[in-house]
Structures are given as C-alpha cells and as structure tokens.
Amino acid sequence: MKLFLTLVVLLGLFFVSSCKTNEETESDVLPMWLQVKIAQFNSGPISASPPYIYSYIYKDYFVYYIAAPCCDQFSDLYSHEGQLLCHPEGGITGAGDGNCNDFKQNRHSEKLIWKNSRI
C-alpha cells in the first residue's frame, strides 16, 4: 500500500511539472530547424547573416522573425514548426510581400532569440 501511494504521488508530481502552456513550452526550447539556421548564420559569411532573430506571439501562434541581412531583402516570419509564413518587411518598397501587413500591429511578447555578434 505504501508503494502504491508513493507511485501515485510521483505520477501526480510528474503530470503537474510537465503541464506547461503551449506558449511556455515553445518559448523555452528552440526548435531544431532554428538551431540549425543559427549555426549556419554563425559559421557562414557575415554578409549573409541577419542582424537578429526575435520570437513573438502573432495571431495566437508562436512565431520567429528573422531580420533581413541587408538592403531591399525580405525579412522572414516562420511558424514554430519552421514553415515560412510571410515576409513582413523588406523588398524594393520596404513593405514586405503583403501577406502579413498586420504583423507589426498584432505581435506581442517580443523576445530576443539571437543577435549577430560579428557585426
């Protein structure tokens, strides 16, 4: 009986400690695709590396914003799963591709993920 109660308590503690919201879980651990991108940026040419990467909540989803490395290039907005959602800024007009014009107004919970220390 004592073993059974100990097991119940341990299982309860396990479930309570593993119950995080989606936002907490996603913001605490960088997805593998983003870790690979950051490693490529760190080892690649400085001119091809963005100045920074931020995470946000946008339309109730966790997203990653990768700034454009330079002039007239598109910035990228990715889902947590690594799907390219849109280009919120950049291009010849500076206004992006038009697929997420409301990104600046509707993003929140900004968090710096990575900054290019080589520039």
Phi and psi restraints in degrees (range 20) as a CNS / XPLOR table:
assign (resid 1 and name C) (resid 2 and name N)
       (resid 2 and name CA) (resid 2 and name C) 1.0 -63.6 20.0 2
assign (resid 2 and name N) (resid 2 and name CA)
       (resid 2 and name C) (resid 3 and name N) 1.0 -39.5 20.0 2
assign (resid 2 and name C) (resid 3 and name N)
       (resid 3 and name CA) (resid 3 and name C) 1.0 -63.9 20.0 2
assign (resid 3 and name N) (resid 3 and name CA)
       (resid 3 and name C) (resid 4 and name N) 1.0 -41.4 20.0 2
assign (resid 3 and name C) (resid 4 and name N)
       (resid 4 and name CA) (resid 4 and name C) 1.0 -61.8 20.0 2
assign (resid 4 and name N) (resid 4 and name CA)
       (resid 4 and name C) (resid 5 and name N) 1.0 -46.4 20.0 2
assign (resid 4 and name C) (resid 5 and name N)
       (resid 5 and name CA) (resid 5 and name C) 1.0 -63.4 20.0 2
assign (resid 5 and name N) (resid 5 and name CA)
       (resid 5 and name C) (resid 6 and name N) 1.0 -39.8 20.0 2
assign (resid 5 and name C) (resid 6 and name N)
       (resid 6 and name CA) (resid 6 and name C) 1.0 -62.6 20.0 2
assign (resid 6 and name N) (resid 6 and name CA)
       (resid 6 and name C) (resid 7 and name N) 1.0 -43.3 20.0 2
assign (resid 6 and name C) (resid 7 and name N)
       (resid 7 and name CA) (resid 7 and name C) 1.0 -62.5 20.0 2
assign (resid 7 and name N) (resid 7 and name CA)
       (resid 7 and name C) (resid 8 and name N) 1.0 -42.5 20.0 2
assign (resid 7 and name C) (resid 8 and name N)
       (resid 8 and name CA) (resid 8 and name C) 1.0 -62.8 20.0 2
assign (resid 8 and name N) (resid 8 and name CA)
       (resid 8 and name C) (resid 9 and name N) 1.0 -43.9 20.0 2
assign (resid 8 and name C) (resid 9 and name N)
       (resid 9 and name CA) (resid 9 and name C) 1.0 -64.1 20.0 2
assign (resid 9 and name N) (resid 9 and name CA)
       (resid 9 and name C) (resid 10 and name N) 1.0 -44.9 20.0 2
assign (resid 9 and name C) (resid 10 and name N)
       (resid 10 and name CA) (resid 10 and name C) 1.0 -63.2 20.0 2
assign (resid 10 and name N) (resid 10 and name CA)
       (resid 10 and name C) (resid 11 and name N) 1.0 -41.9 20.0 2
assign (resid 10 and name C) (resid 11 and name N)
       (resid 11 and name CA) (resid 11 and name C) 1.0 -64.5 20.0 2
assign (resid 11 and name N) (resid 11 and name CA)
       (resid 11 and name C) (resid 12 and name N) 1.0 -39.8 20.0 2
assign (resid 11 and name C) (resid 12 and name N)
       (resid 12 and name CA) (resid 12 and name C) 1.0 -62.1 20.0 2
assign (resid 12 and name N) (resid 12 and name CA)
       (resid 12 and name C) (resid 13 and name N) 1.0 -43.8 20.0 2
assign (resid 12 and name C) (resid 13 and name N)
       (resid 13 and name CA) (resid 13 and name C) 1.0 -63.7 20.0 2
assign (resid 13 and name N) (resid 13 and name CA)
       (resid 13 and name C) (resid 14 and name N) 1.0 -38.5 20.0 2
assign (resid 13 and name C) (resid 14 and name N)
       (resid 14 and name CA) (resid 14 and name C) 1.0 -61.9 20.0 2
assign (resid 14 and name N) (resid 14 and name CA)
       (resid 14 and name C) (resid 15 and name N) 1.0 -47.4 20.0 2
assign (resid 14 and name C) (resid 15 and name N)
       (resid 15 and name CA) (resid 15 and name C) 1.0 -66.8 20.0 2
assign (resid 15 and name N) (resid 15 and name CA)
       (resid 15 and name C) (resid 16 and name N) 1.0 -38.9 20.0 2
assign (resid 15 and name C) (resid 16 and name N)
       (resid 16 and name CA) (resid 16 and name C) 1.0 -66.6 20.0 2
assign (resid 16 and name N) (resid 16 and name CA)
       (resid 16 and name C) (resid 17 and name N) 1.0 -42.5 20.0 2
assign (resid 16 and name C) (resid 17 and name N)
       (resid 17 and name CA) (resid 17 and name C) 1.0 -72.0 20.0 2
assign (resid 17 and name N) (resid 17 and name CA)
       (resid 17 and name C) (resid 18 and name N) 1.0 -23.9 20.0 2
assign (resid 17 and name C) (resid 18 and name N)
       (resid 18 and name CA) (resid 18 and name C) 1.0 -94.0 20.0 2
assign (resid 18 and name N) (resid 18 and name CA)
       (resid 18 and name C) (resid 19 and name N) 1.0 0.7 20.0 2
assign (resid 18 and name C) (resid 19 and name N)
       (resid 19 and name CA) (resid 19 and name C) 1.0 -90.0 20.0 2
assign (resid 19 and name N) (resid 19 and name CA)
       (resid 19 and name C) (resid 20 and name N) 1.0 91.3 20.0 2
assign (resid 19 and name C) (resid 20 and name N)
       (resid 20 and name CA) (resid 20 and name C) 1.0 -114.0 20.0 2
assign (resid 20 and name N) (resid 20 and name CA)
       (resid 20 and name C) (resid 21 and name N) 1.0 155.6 20.0 2
assign (resid 20 and name C) (resid 21 and name N)
       (resid 21 and name CA) (resid 21 and name C) 1.0 -72.9 20.0 2
assign (resid 21 and name N) (resid 21 and name CA)
       (resid 21 and name C) (resid 22 and name N) 1.0 162.4 20.0 2
assign (resid 21 and name C) (resid 22 and name N)
       (resid 22 and name CA) (resid 22 and name C) 1.0 -55.8 20.0 2
assign (resid 22 and name N) (resid 22 and name CA)
       (resid 22 and name C) (resid 23 and name N) 1.0 -42.0 20.0 2
assign (resid 22 and name C) (resid 23 and name N)
       (resid 23 and name CA) (resid 23 and name C) 1.0 -61.7 20.0 2
assign (resid 23 and name N) (resid 23 and name CA)
       (resid 23 and name C) (resid 24 and name N) 1.0 -45.1 20.0 2
assign (resid 23 and name C) (resid 24 and name N)
       (resid 24 and name CA) (resid 24 and name C) 1.0 -65.5 20.0 2
assign (resid 24 and name N) (resid 24 and name CA)
       (resid 24 and name C) (resid 25 and name N) 1.0 -44.5 20.0 2
assign (resid 24 and name C) (resid 25 and name N)
       (resid 25 and name CA) (resid 25 and name C) 1.0 -62.8 20.0 2
assign (resid 25 and name N) (resid 25 and name CA)
       (resid 25 and name C) (resid 26 and name N) 1.0 -47.0 20.0 2
assign (resid 25 and name C) (resid 26 and name N)
       (resid 26 and name CA) (resid 26 and name C) 1.0 -69.0 20.0 2
assign (resid 26 and name N) (resid 26 and name CA)
       (resid 26 and name C) (resid 27 and name N) 1.0 -34.8 20.0 2
assign (resid 26 and name C) (resid 27 and name N)
       (resid 27 and name CA) (resid 27 and name C) 1.0 -79.7 20.0 2
assign (resid 27 and name N) (resid 27 and name CA)
       (resid 27 and name C) (resid 28 and name N) 1.0 -17.8 20.0 2
assign (resid 27 and name C) (resid 28 and name N)
       (resid 28 and name CA) (resid 28 and name C) 1.0 -85.2 20.0 2
assign (resid 28 and name N) (resid 28 and name CA)
       (resid 28 and name C) (resid 29 and name N) 1.0 -26.6 20.0 2
assign (resid 28 and name C) (resid 29 and name N)
       (resid 29 and name CA) (resid 29 and name C) 1.0 -127.0 20.0 2
assign (resid 29 and name N) (resid 29 and name CA)
       (resid 29 and name C) (resid 30 and name N) 1.0 123.6 20.0 2
assign (resid 29 and name C) (resid 30 and name N)
       (resid 30 and name CA) (resid 30 and name C) 1.0 -74.5 20.0 2
assign (resid 30 and name N) (resid 30 and name CA)
       (resid 30 and name C) (resid 31 and name N) 1.0 135.2 20.0 2
assign (resid 30 and name C) (resid 31 and name N)
       (resid 31 and name CA) (resid 31 and name C) 1.0 -65.4 20.0 2
assign (resid 31 and name N) (resid 31 and name CA)
       (resid 31 and name C) (resid 32 and name N) 1.0 154.4 20.0 2
assign (resid 31 and name C) (resid 32 and name N)
       (resid 32 and name CA) (resid 32 and name C) 1.0 -59.1 20.0 2
assign (resid 32 and name N) (resid 32 and name CA)
       (resid 32 and name C) (resid 33 and name N) 1.0 -41.5 20.0 2
assign (resid 32 and name C) (resid 33 and name N)
       (resid 33 and name CA) (resid 33 and name C) 1.0 -59.3 20.0 2
assign (resid 33 and name N) (resid 33 and name CA)
       (resid 33 and name C) (resid 34 and name N) 1.0 -36.1 20.0 2
assign (resid 33 and name C) (resid 34 and name N)
       (resid 34 and name CA) (resid 34 and name C) 1.0 -75.8 20.0 2
assign (resid 34 and name N) (resid 34 and name CA)
       (resid 34 and name C) (resid 35 and name N) 1.0 -36.1 20.0 2
assign (resid 34 and name C) (resid 35 and name N)
       (resid 35 and name CA) (resid 35 and name C) 1.0 -60.5 20.0 2
assign (resid 35 and name N) (resid 35 and name CA)
       (resid 35 and name C) (resid 36 and name N) 1.0 -40.4 20.0 2
assign (resid 35 and name C) (resid 36 and name N)
       (resid 36 and name CA) (resid 36 and name C) 1.0 -65.4 20.0 2
assign (resid 36 and name N) (resid 36 and name CA)
       (resid 36 and name C) (resid 37 and name N) 1.0 -45.1 20.0 2
assign (resid 36 and name C) (resid 37 and name N)
       (resid 37 and name CA) (resid 37 and name C) 1.0 -58.7 20.0 2
assign (resid 37 and name N) (resid 37 and name CA)
       (resid 37 and name C) (resid 38 and name N) 1.0 -45.0 20.0 2
assign (resid 37 and name C) (resid 38 and name N)
       (resid 38 and name CA) (resid 38 and name C) 1.0 -62.7 20.0 2
assign (resid 38 and name N) (resid 38 and name CA)
       (resid 38 and name C) (resid 39 and name N) 1.0 -41.5 20.0 2
assign (resid 38 and name C) (resid 39 and name N)
       (resid 39 and name CA) (resid 39 and name C) 1.0 -62.2 20.0 2
assign (resid 39 and name N) (resid 39 and name CA)
       (resid 39 and name C) (resid 40 and name N) 1.0 -39.4 20.0 2
assign (resid 39 and name C) (resid 40 and name N)
       (resid 40 and name CA) (resid 40 and name C) 1.0 -65.6 20.0 2
assign (resid 40 and name N) (resid 40 and name CA)
       (resid 40 and name C) (resid 41 and name N) 1.0 -42.1 20.0 2
assign (resid 40 and name C) (resid 41 and name N)
       (resid 41 and name CA) (resid 41 and name C) 1.0 -62.2 20.0 2
assign (resid 41 and name N) (resid 41 and name CA)
       (resid 41 and name C) (resid 42 and name N) 1.0 -41.4 20.0 2
assign (resid 41 and name C) (resid 42 and name N)
       (resid 42 and name CA) (resid 42 and name C) 1.0 -67.4 20.0 2
assign (resid 42 and name N) (resid 42 and name CA)
       (resid 42 and name C) (resid 43 and name N) 1.0 -29.3 20.0 2
assign (resid 42 and name C) (resid 43 and name N)
       (resid 43 and name CA) (resid 43 and name C) 1.0 -103.2 20.0 2
assign (resid 43 and name N) (resid 43 and name CA)
       (resid 43 and name C) (resid 44 and name N) 1.0 -10.6 20.0 2
assign (resid 43 and name C) (resid 44 and name N)
       (resid 44 and name CA) (resid 44 and name C) 1.0 -89.4 20.0 2
assign (resid 44 and name N) (resid 44 and name CA)
       (resid 44 and name C) (resid 45 and name N) 1.0 -175.7 20.0 2
assign (resid 44 and name C) (resid 45 and name N)
       (resid 45 and name CA) (resid 45 and name C) 1.0 -65.4 20.0 2
assign (resid 45 and name N) (resid 45 and name CA)
       (resid 45 and name C) (resid 46 and name N) 1.0 143.2 20.0 2
assign (resid 45 and name C) (resid 46 and name N)
       (resid 46 and name CA) (resid 46 and name C) 1.0 -59.5 20.0 2
assign (resid 46 and name N) (resid 46 and name CA)
       (resid 46 and name C) (resid 47 and name N) 1.0 -38.8 20.0 2
assign (resid 46 and name C) (resid 47 and name N)
       (resid 47 and name CA) (resid 47 and name C) 1.0 -65.4 20.0 2
assign (resid 47 and name N) (resid 47 and name CA)
       (resid 47 and name C) (resid 48 and name N) 1.0 -20.9 20.0 2
assign (resid 47 and name C) (resid 48 and name N)
       (resid 48 and name CA) (resid 48 and name C) 1.0 -98.3 20.0 2
assign (resid 48 and name N) (resid 48 and name CA)
       (resid 48 and name C) (resid 49 and name N) 1.0 1.2 20.0 2
assign (resid 48 and name C) (resid 49 and name N)
       (resid 49 and name CA) (resid 49 and name C) 1.0 -98.5 20.0 2
assign (resid 49 and name N) (resid 49 and name CA)
       (resid 49 and name C) (resid 50 and name N) 1.0 136.4 20.0 2
assign (resid 49 and name C) (resid 50 and name N)
       (resid 50 and name CA) (resid 50 and name C) 1.0 -70.6 20.0 2
assign (resid 50 and name N) (resid 50 and name CA)
       (resid 50 and name C) (resid 51 and name N) 1.0 158.7 20.0 2
assign (resid 50 and name C) (resid 51 and name N)
       (resid 51 and name CA) (resid 51 and name C) 1.0 -72.3 20.0 2
assign (resid 51 and name N) (resid 51 and name CA)
       (resid 51 and name C) (resid 52 and name N) 1.0 -27.5 20.0 2
assign (resid 51 and name C) (resid 52 and name N)
       (resid 52 and name CA) (resid 52 and name C) 1.0 -165.4 20.0 2
assign (resid 52 and name N) (resid 52 and name CA)
       (resid 52 and name C) (resid 53 and name N) 1.0 164.5 20.0 2
assign (resid 52 and name C) (resid 53 and name N)
       (resid 53 and name CA) (resid 53 and name C) 1.0 -132.0 20.0 2
assign (resid 53 and name N) (resid 53 and name CA)
       (resid 53 and name C) (resid 54 and name N) 1.0 130.7 20.0 2
assign (resid 53 and name C) (resid 54 and name N)
       (resid 54 and name CA) (resid 54 and name C) 1.0 -119.5 20.0 2
assign (resid 54 and name N) (resid 54 and name CA)
       (resid 54 and name C) (resid 55 and name N) 1.0 152.6 20.0 2
assign (resid 54 and name C) (resid 55 and name N)
       (resid 55 and name CA) (resid 55 and name C) 1.0 -108.9 20.0 2
assign (resid 55 and name N) (resid 55 and name CA)
       (resid 55 and name C) (resid 56 and name N) 1.0 152.2 20.0 2
assign (resid 55 and name C) (resid 56 and name N)
       (resid 56 and name CA) (resid 56 and name C) 1.0 -146.1 20.0 2
assign (resid 56 and name N) (resid 56 and name CA)
       (resid 56 and name C) (resid 57 and name N) 1.0 167.5 20.0 2
assign (resid 56 and name C) (resid 57 and name N)
       (resid 57 and name CA) (resid 57 and name C) 1.0 -103.6 20.0 2
assign (resid 57 and name N) (resid 57 and name CA)
       (resid 57 and name C) (resid 58 and name N) 1.0 127.2 20.0 2
assign (resid 57 and name C) (resid 58 and name N)
       (resid 58 and name CA) (resid 58 and name C) 1.0 -139.6 20.0 2
assign (resid 58 and name N) (resid 58 and name CA)
       (resid 58 and name C) (resid 59 and name N) 1.0 121.3 20.0 2
assign (resid 58 and name C) (resid 59 and name N)
       (resid 59 and name CA) (resid 59 and name C) 1.0 53.6 20.0 2
assign (resid 59 and name N) (resid 59 and name CA)
       (resid 59 and name C) (resid 60 and name N) 1.0 43.0 20.0 2
assign (resid 59 and name C) (resid 60 and name N)
       (resid 60 and name CA) (resid 60 and name C) 1.0 66.2 20.0 2
assign (resid 60 and name N) (resid 60 and name CA)
       (resid 60 and name C) (resid 61 and name N) 1.0 17.8 20.0 2
assign (resid 60 and name C) (resid 61 and name N)
       (resid 61 and name CA) (resid 61 and name C) 1.0 -122.4 20.0 2
assign (resid 61 and name N) (resid 61 and name CA)
       (resid 61 and name C) (resid 62 and name N) 1.0 150.1 20.0 2
assign (resid 61 and name C) (resid 62 and name N)
       (resid 62 and name CA) (resid 62 and name C) 1.0 -83.9 20.0 2
assign (resid 62 and name N) (resid 62 and name CA)
       (resid 62 and name C) (resid 63 and name N) 1.0 124.5 20.0 2
assign (resid 62 and name C) (resid 63 and name N)
       (resid 63 and name CA) (resid 63 and name C) 1.0 -131.8 20.0 2
assign (resid 63 and name N) (resid 63 and name CA)
       (resid 63 and name C) (resid 64 and name N) 1.0 162.1 20.0 2
assign (resid 63 and name C) (resid 64 and name N)
       (resid 64 and name CA) (resid 64 and name C) 1.0 -122.7 20.0 2
assign (resid 64 and name N) (resid 64 and name CA)
       (resid 64 and name C) (resid 65 and name N) 1.0 128.6 20.0 2
assign (resid 64 and name C) (resid 65 and name N)
       (resid 65 and name CA) (resid 65 and name C) 1.0 -105.7 20.0 2
assign (resid 65 and name N) (resid 65 and name CA)
       (resid 65 and name C) (resid 66 and name N) 1.0 120.8 20.0 2
assign (resid 65 and name C) (resid 66 and name N)
       (resid 66 and name CA) (resid 66 and name C) 1.0 -110.9 20.0 2
assign (resid 66 and name N) (resid 66 and name CA)
       (resid 66 and name C) (resid 67 and name N) 1.0 112.6 20.0 2
assign (resid 66 and name C) (resid 67 and name N)
       (resid 67 and name CA) (resid 67 and name C) 1.0 -65.2 20.0 2
assign (resid 67 and name N) (resid 67 and name CA)
       (resid 67 and name C) (resid 68 and name N) 1.0 150.6 20.0 2
assign (resid 67 and name C) (resid 68 and name N)
       (resid 68 and name CA) (resid 68 and name C) 1.0 -69.2 20.0 2
assign (resid 68 and name N) (resid 68 and name CA)
       (resid 68 and name C) (resid 69 and name N) 1.0 141.8 20.0 2
assign (resid 68 and name C) (resid 69 and name N)
       (resid 69 and name CA) (resid 69 and name C) 1.0 -64.7 20.0 2
assign (resid 69 and name N) (resid 69 and name CA)
       (resid 69 and name C) (resid 70 and name N) 1.0 -31.3 20.0 2
assign (resid 69 and name C) (resid 70 and name N)
       (resid 70 and name CA) (resid 70 and name C) 1.0 -160.3 20.0 2
assign (resid 70 and name N) (resid 70 and name CA)
       (resid 70 and name C) (resid 71 and name N) 1.0 -171.2 20.0 2
assign (resid 70 and name C) (resid 71 and name N)
       (resid 71 and name CA) (resid 71 and name C) 1.0 -51.9 20.0 2
assign (resid 71 and name N) (resid 71 and name CA)
       (resid 71 and name C) (resid 72 and name N) 1.0 135.6 20.0 2
assign (resid 71 and name C) (resid 72 and name N)
       (resid 72 and name CA) (resid 72 and name C) 1.0 58.6 20.0 2
assign (resid 72 and name N) (resid 72 and name CA)
       (resid 72 and name C) (resid 73 and name N) 1.0 11.1 20.0 2
assign (resid 72 and name C) (resid 73 and name N)
       (resid 73 and name CA) (resid 73 and name C) 1.0 -94.3 20.0 2
assign (resid 73 and name N) (resid 73 and name CA)
       (resid 73 and name C) (resid 74 and name N) 1.0 150.9 20.0 2
assign (resid 73 and name C) (resid 74 and name N)
       (resid 74 and name CA) (resid 74 and name C) 1.0 -74.6 20.0 2
assign (resid 74 and name N) (resid 74 and name CA)
       (resid 74 and name C) (resid 75 and name N) 1.0 140.0 20.0 2
assign (resid 74 and name C) (resid 75 and name N)
       (resid 75 and name CA) (resid 75 and name C) 1.0 -80.6 20.0 2
assign (resid 75 and name N) (resid 75 and name CA)
       (resid 75 and name C) (resid 76 and name N) 1.0 160.7 20.0 2
assign (resid 75 and name C) (resid 76 and name N)
       (resid 76 and name CA) (resid 76 and name C) 1.0 -121.1 20.0 2
assign (resid 76 and name N) (resid 76 and name CA)
       (resid 76 and name C) (resid 77 and name N) 1.0 141.8 20.0 2
assign (resid 76 and name C) (resid 77 and name N)
       (resid 77 and name CA) (resid 77 and name C) 1.0 -121.4 20.0 2
assign (resid 77 and name N) (resid 77 and name CA)
       (resid 77 and name C) (resid 78 and name N) 1.0 120.3 20.0 2
assign (resid 77 and name C) (resid 78 and name N)
       (resid 78 and name CA) (resid 78 and name C) 1.0 -114.5 20.0 2
assign (resid 78 and name N) (resid 78 and name CA)
       (resid 78 and name C) (resid 79 and name N) 1.0 149.0 20.0 2
assign (resid 78 and name C) (resid 79 and name N)
       (resid 79 and name CA) (resid 79 and name C) 1.0 -73.5 20.0 2
assign (resid 79 and name N) (resid 79 and name CA)
       (resid 79 and name C) (resid 80 and name N) 1.0 169.0 20.0 2
assign (resid 79 and name C) (resid 80 and name N)
       (resid 80 and name CA) (resid 80 and name C) 1.0 -62.1 20.0 2
assign (resid 80 and name N) (resid 80 and name CA)
       (resid 80 and name C) (resid 81 and name N) 1.0 -27.3 20.0 2
assign (resid 80 and name C) (resid 81 and name N)
       (resid 81 and name CA) (resid 81 and name C) 1.0 -82.2 20.0 2
assign (resid 81 and name N) (resid 81 and name CA)
       (resid 81 and name C) (resid 82 and name N) 1.0 -7.5 20.0 2
assign (resid 81 and name C) (resid 82 and name N)
       (resid 82 and name CA) (resid 82 and name C) 1.0 99.4 20.0 2
assign (resid 82 and name N) (resid 82 and name CA)
       (resid 82 and name C) (resid 83 and name N) 1.0 8.0 20.0 2
assign (resid 82 and name C) (resid 83 and name N)
       (resid 83 and name CA) (resid 83 and name C) 1.0 -81.9 20.0 2
assign (resid 83 and name N) (resid 83 and name CA)
       (resid 83 and name C) (resid 84 and name N) 1.0 129.4 20.0 2
assign (resid 83 and name C) (resid 84 and name N)
       (resid 84 and name CA) (resid 84 and name C) 1.0 -69.3 20.0 2
assign (resid 84 and name N) (resid 84 and name CA)
       (resid 84 and name C) (resid 85 and name N) 1.0 118.6 20.0 2
assign (resid 84 and name C) (resid 85 and name N)
       (resid 85 and name CA) (resid 85 and name C) 1.0 -90.2 20.0 2
assign (resid 85 and name N) (resid 85 and name CA)
       (resid 85 and name C) (resid 86 and name N) 1.0 -43.5 20.0 2
assign (resid 85 and name C) (resid 86 and name N)
       (resid 86 and name CA) (resid 86 and name C) 1.0 -174.7 20.0 2
assign (resid 86 and name N) (resid 86 and name CA)
       (resid 86 and name C) (resid 87 and name N) 1.0 -178.5 20.0 2
assign (resid 86 and name C) (resid 87 and name N)
       (resid 87 and name CA) (resid 87 and name C) 1.0 -121.6 20.0 2
assign (resid 87 and name N) (resid 87 and name CA)
       (resid 87 and name C) (resid 88 and name N) 1.0 95.9 20.0 2
assign (resid 87 and name C) (resid 88 and name N)
       (resid 88 and name CA) (resid 88 and name C) 1.0 -68.3 20.0 2
assign (resid 88 and name N) (resid 88 and name CA)
       (resid 88 and name C) (resid 89 and name N) 1.0 -24.4 20.0 2
assign (resid 88 and name C) (resid 89 and name N)
       (resid 89 and name CA) (resid 89 and name C) 1.0 -142.7 20.0 2
assign (resid 89 and name N) (resid 89 and name CA)
       (resid 89 and name C) (resid 90 and name N) 1.0 166.6 20.0 2
assign (resid 89 and name C) (resid 90 and name N)
       (resid 90 and name CA) (resid 90 and name C) 1.0 98.9 20.0 2
assign (resid 90 and name N) (resid 90 and name CA)
       (resid 90 and name C) (resid 91 and name N) 1.0 -169.3 20.0 2
assign (resid 90 and name C) (resid 91 and name N)
       (resid 91 and name CA) (resid 91 and name C) 1.0 82.2 20.0 2
assign (resid 91 and name N) (resid 91 and name CA)
       (resid 91 and name C) (resid 92 and name N) 1.0 -178.2 20.0 2
assign (resid 91 and name C) (resid 92 and name N)
       (resid 92 and name CA) (resid 92 and name C) 1.0 -61.0 20.0 2
assign (resid 92 and name N) (resid 92 and name CA)
       (resid 92 and name C) (resid 93 and name N) 1.0 -39.0 20.0 2
assign (resid 92 and name C) (resid 93 and name N)
       (resid 93 and name CA) (resid 93 and name C) 1.0 -84.5 20.0 2
assign (resid 93 and name N) (resid 93 and name CA)
       (resid 93 and name C) (resid 94 and name N) 1.0 -18.0 20.0 2
assign (resid 93 and name C) (resid 94 and name N)
       (resid 94 and name CA) (resid 94 and name C) 1.0 84.4 20.0 2
assign (resid 94 and name N) (resid 94 and name CA)
       (resid 94 and name C) (resid 95 and name N) 1.0 -4.7 20.0 2
assign (resid 94 and name C) (resid 95 and name N)
       (resid 95 and name CA) (resid 95 and name C) 1.0 -95.4 20.0 2
assign (resid 95 and name N) (resid 95 and name CA)
       (resid 95 and name C) (resid 96 and name N) 1.0 6.7 20.0 2
assign (resid 95 and name C) (resid 96 and name N)
       (resid 96 and name CA) (resid 96 and name C) 1.0 79.4 20.0 2
assign (resid 96 and name N) (resid 96 and name CA)
       (resid 96 and name C) (resid 97 and name N) 1.0 -159.3 20.0 2
assign (resid 96 and name C) (resid 97 and name N)
       (resid 97 and name CA) (resid 97 and name C) 1.0 -94.6 20.0 2
assign (resid 97 and name N) (resid 97 and name CA)
       (resid 97 and name C) (resid 98 and name N) 1.0 -1.1 20.0 2
assign (resid 97 and name C) (resid 98 and name N)
       (resid 98 and name CA) (resid 98 and name C) 1.0 83.5 20.0 2
assign (resid 98 and name N) (resid 98 and name CA)
       (resid 98 and name C) (resid 99 and name N) 1.0 0.6 20.0 2
assign (resid 98 and name C) (resid 99 and name N)
       (resid 99 and name CA) (resid 99 and name C) 1.0 -88.4 20.0 2
assign (resid 99 and name N) (resid 99 and name CA)
       (resid 99 and name C) (resid 100 and name N) 1.0 -8.3 20.0 2
assign (resid 99 and name C) (resid 100 and name N)
       (resid 100 and name CA) (resid 100 and name C) 1.0 -148.4 20.0 2
assign (resid 100 and name N) (resid 100 and name CA)
       (resid 100 and name C) (resid 101 and name N) 1.0 56.5 20.0 2
assign (resid 100 and name C) (resid 101 and name N)
       (resid 101 and name CA) (resid 101 and name C) 1.0 -60.4 20.0 2
assign (resid 101 and name N) (resid 101 and name CA)
       (resid 101 and name C) (resid 102 and name N) 1.0 -21.8 20.0 2
assign (resid 101 and name C) (resid 102 and name N)
       (resid 102 and name CA) (resid 102 and name C) 1.0 -93.8 20.0 2
assign (resid 102 and name N) (resid 102 and name CA)
       (resid 102 and name C) (resid 103 and name N) 1.0 8.0 20.0 2
assign (resid 102 and name C) (resid 103 and name N)
       (resid 103 and name CA) (resid 103 and name C) 1.0 -58.0 20.0 2
assign (resid 103 and name N) (resid 103 and name CA)
       (resid 103 and name C) (resid 104 and name N) 1.0 -48.4 20.0 2
assign (resid 103 and name C) (resid 104 and name N)
       (resid 104 and name CA) (resid 104 and name C) 1.0 -61.8 20.0 2
assign (resid 104 and name N) (resid 104 and name CA)
       (resid 104 and name C) (resid 105 and name N) 1.0 -38.0 20.0 2
assign (resid 104 and name C) (resid 105 and name N)
       (resid 105 and name CA) (resid 105 and name C) 1.0 -78.4 20.0 2
assign (resid 105 and name N) (resid 105 and name CA)
       (resid 105 and name C) (resid 106 and name N) 1.0 -28.3 20.0 2
assign (resid 105 and name C) (resid 106 and name N)
       (resid 106 and name CA) (resid 106 and name C) 1.0 -110.3 20.0 2
assign (resid 106 and name N) (resid 106 and name CA)
       (resid 106 and name C) (resid 107 and name N) 1.0 3.9 20.0 2
assign (resid 106 and name C) (resid 107 and name N)
       (resid 107 and name CA) (resid 107 and name C) 1.0 -85.6 20.0 2
assign (resid 107 and name N) (resid 107 and name CA)
       (resid 107 and name C) (resid 108 and name N) 1.0 153.5 20.0 2
assign (resid 107 and name C) (resid 108 and name N)
       (resid 108 and name CA) (resid 108 and name C) 1.0 -158.0 20.0 2
assign (resid 108 and name N) (resid 108 and name CA)
       (resid 108 and name C) (resid 109 and name N) 1.0 176.7 20.0 2
assign (resid 108 and name C) (resid 109 and name N)
       (resid 109 and name CA) (resid 109 and name C) 1.0 60.8 20.0 2
assign (resid 109 and name N) (resid 109 and name CA)
       (resid 109 and name C) (resid 110 and name N) 1.0 47.3 20.0 2
assign (resid 109 and name C) (resid 110 and name N)
       (resid 110 and name CA) (resid 110 and name C) 1.0 -64.0 20.0 2
assign (resid 110 and name N) (resid 110 and name CA)
       (resid 110 and name C) (resid 111 and name N) 1.0 136.6 20.0 2
assign (resid 110 and name C) (resid 111 and name N)
       (resid 111 and name CA) (resid 111 and name C) 1.0 -144.9 20.0 2
assign (resid 111 and name N) (resid 111 and name CA)
       (resid 111 and name C) (resid 112 and name N) 1.0 125.0 20.0 2
assign (resid 111 and name C) (resid 112 and name N)
       (resid 112 and name CA) (resid 112 and name C) 1.0 -70.9 20.0 2
assign (resid 112 and name N) (resid 112 and name CA)
       (resid 112 and name C) (resid 113 and name N) 1.0 124.0 20.0 2
assign (resid 112 and name C) (resid 113 and name N)
       (resid 113 and name CA) (resid 113 and name C) 1.0 -97.6 20.0 2
assign (resid 113 and name N) (resid 113 and name CA)
       (resid 113 and name C) (resid 114 and name N) 1.0 -41.4 20.0 2
assign (resid 113 and name C) (resid 114 and name N)
       (resid 114 and name CA) (resid 114 and name C) 1.0 -156.1 20.0 2
assign (resid 114 and name N) (resid 114 and name CA)
       (resid 114 and name C) (resid 115 and name N) 1.0 142.0 20.0 2
assign (resid 114 and name C) (resid 115 and name N)
       (resid 115 and name CA) (resid 115 and name C) 1.0 -129.8 20.0 2
assign (resid 115 and name N) (resid 115 and name CA)
       (resid 115 and name C) (resid 116 and name N) 1.0 135.9 20.0 2
assign (resid 115 and name C) (resid 116 and name N)
       (resid 116 and name CA) (resid 116 and name C) 1.0 -71.5 20.0 2
assign (resid 116 and name N) (resid 116 and name CA)
       (resid 116 and name C) (resid 117 and name N) 1.0 105.3 20.0 2
assign (resid 116 and name C) (resid 117 and name N)
       (resid 117 and name CA) (resid 117 and name C) 1.0 -79.9 20.0 2
assign (resid 117 and name N) (resid 117 and name CA)
       (resid 117 and name C) (resid 118 and name N) 1.0 -4.9 20.0 2
assign (resid 117 and name C) (resid 118 and name N)
       (resid 118 and name CA) (resid 118 and name C) 1.0 -91.0 20.0 2
assign (resid 118 and name N) (resid 118 and name CA)
       (resid 118 and name C) (resid 119 and name N) 1.0 -5.9 20.0 2
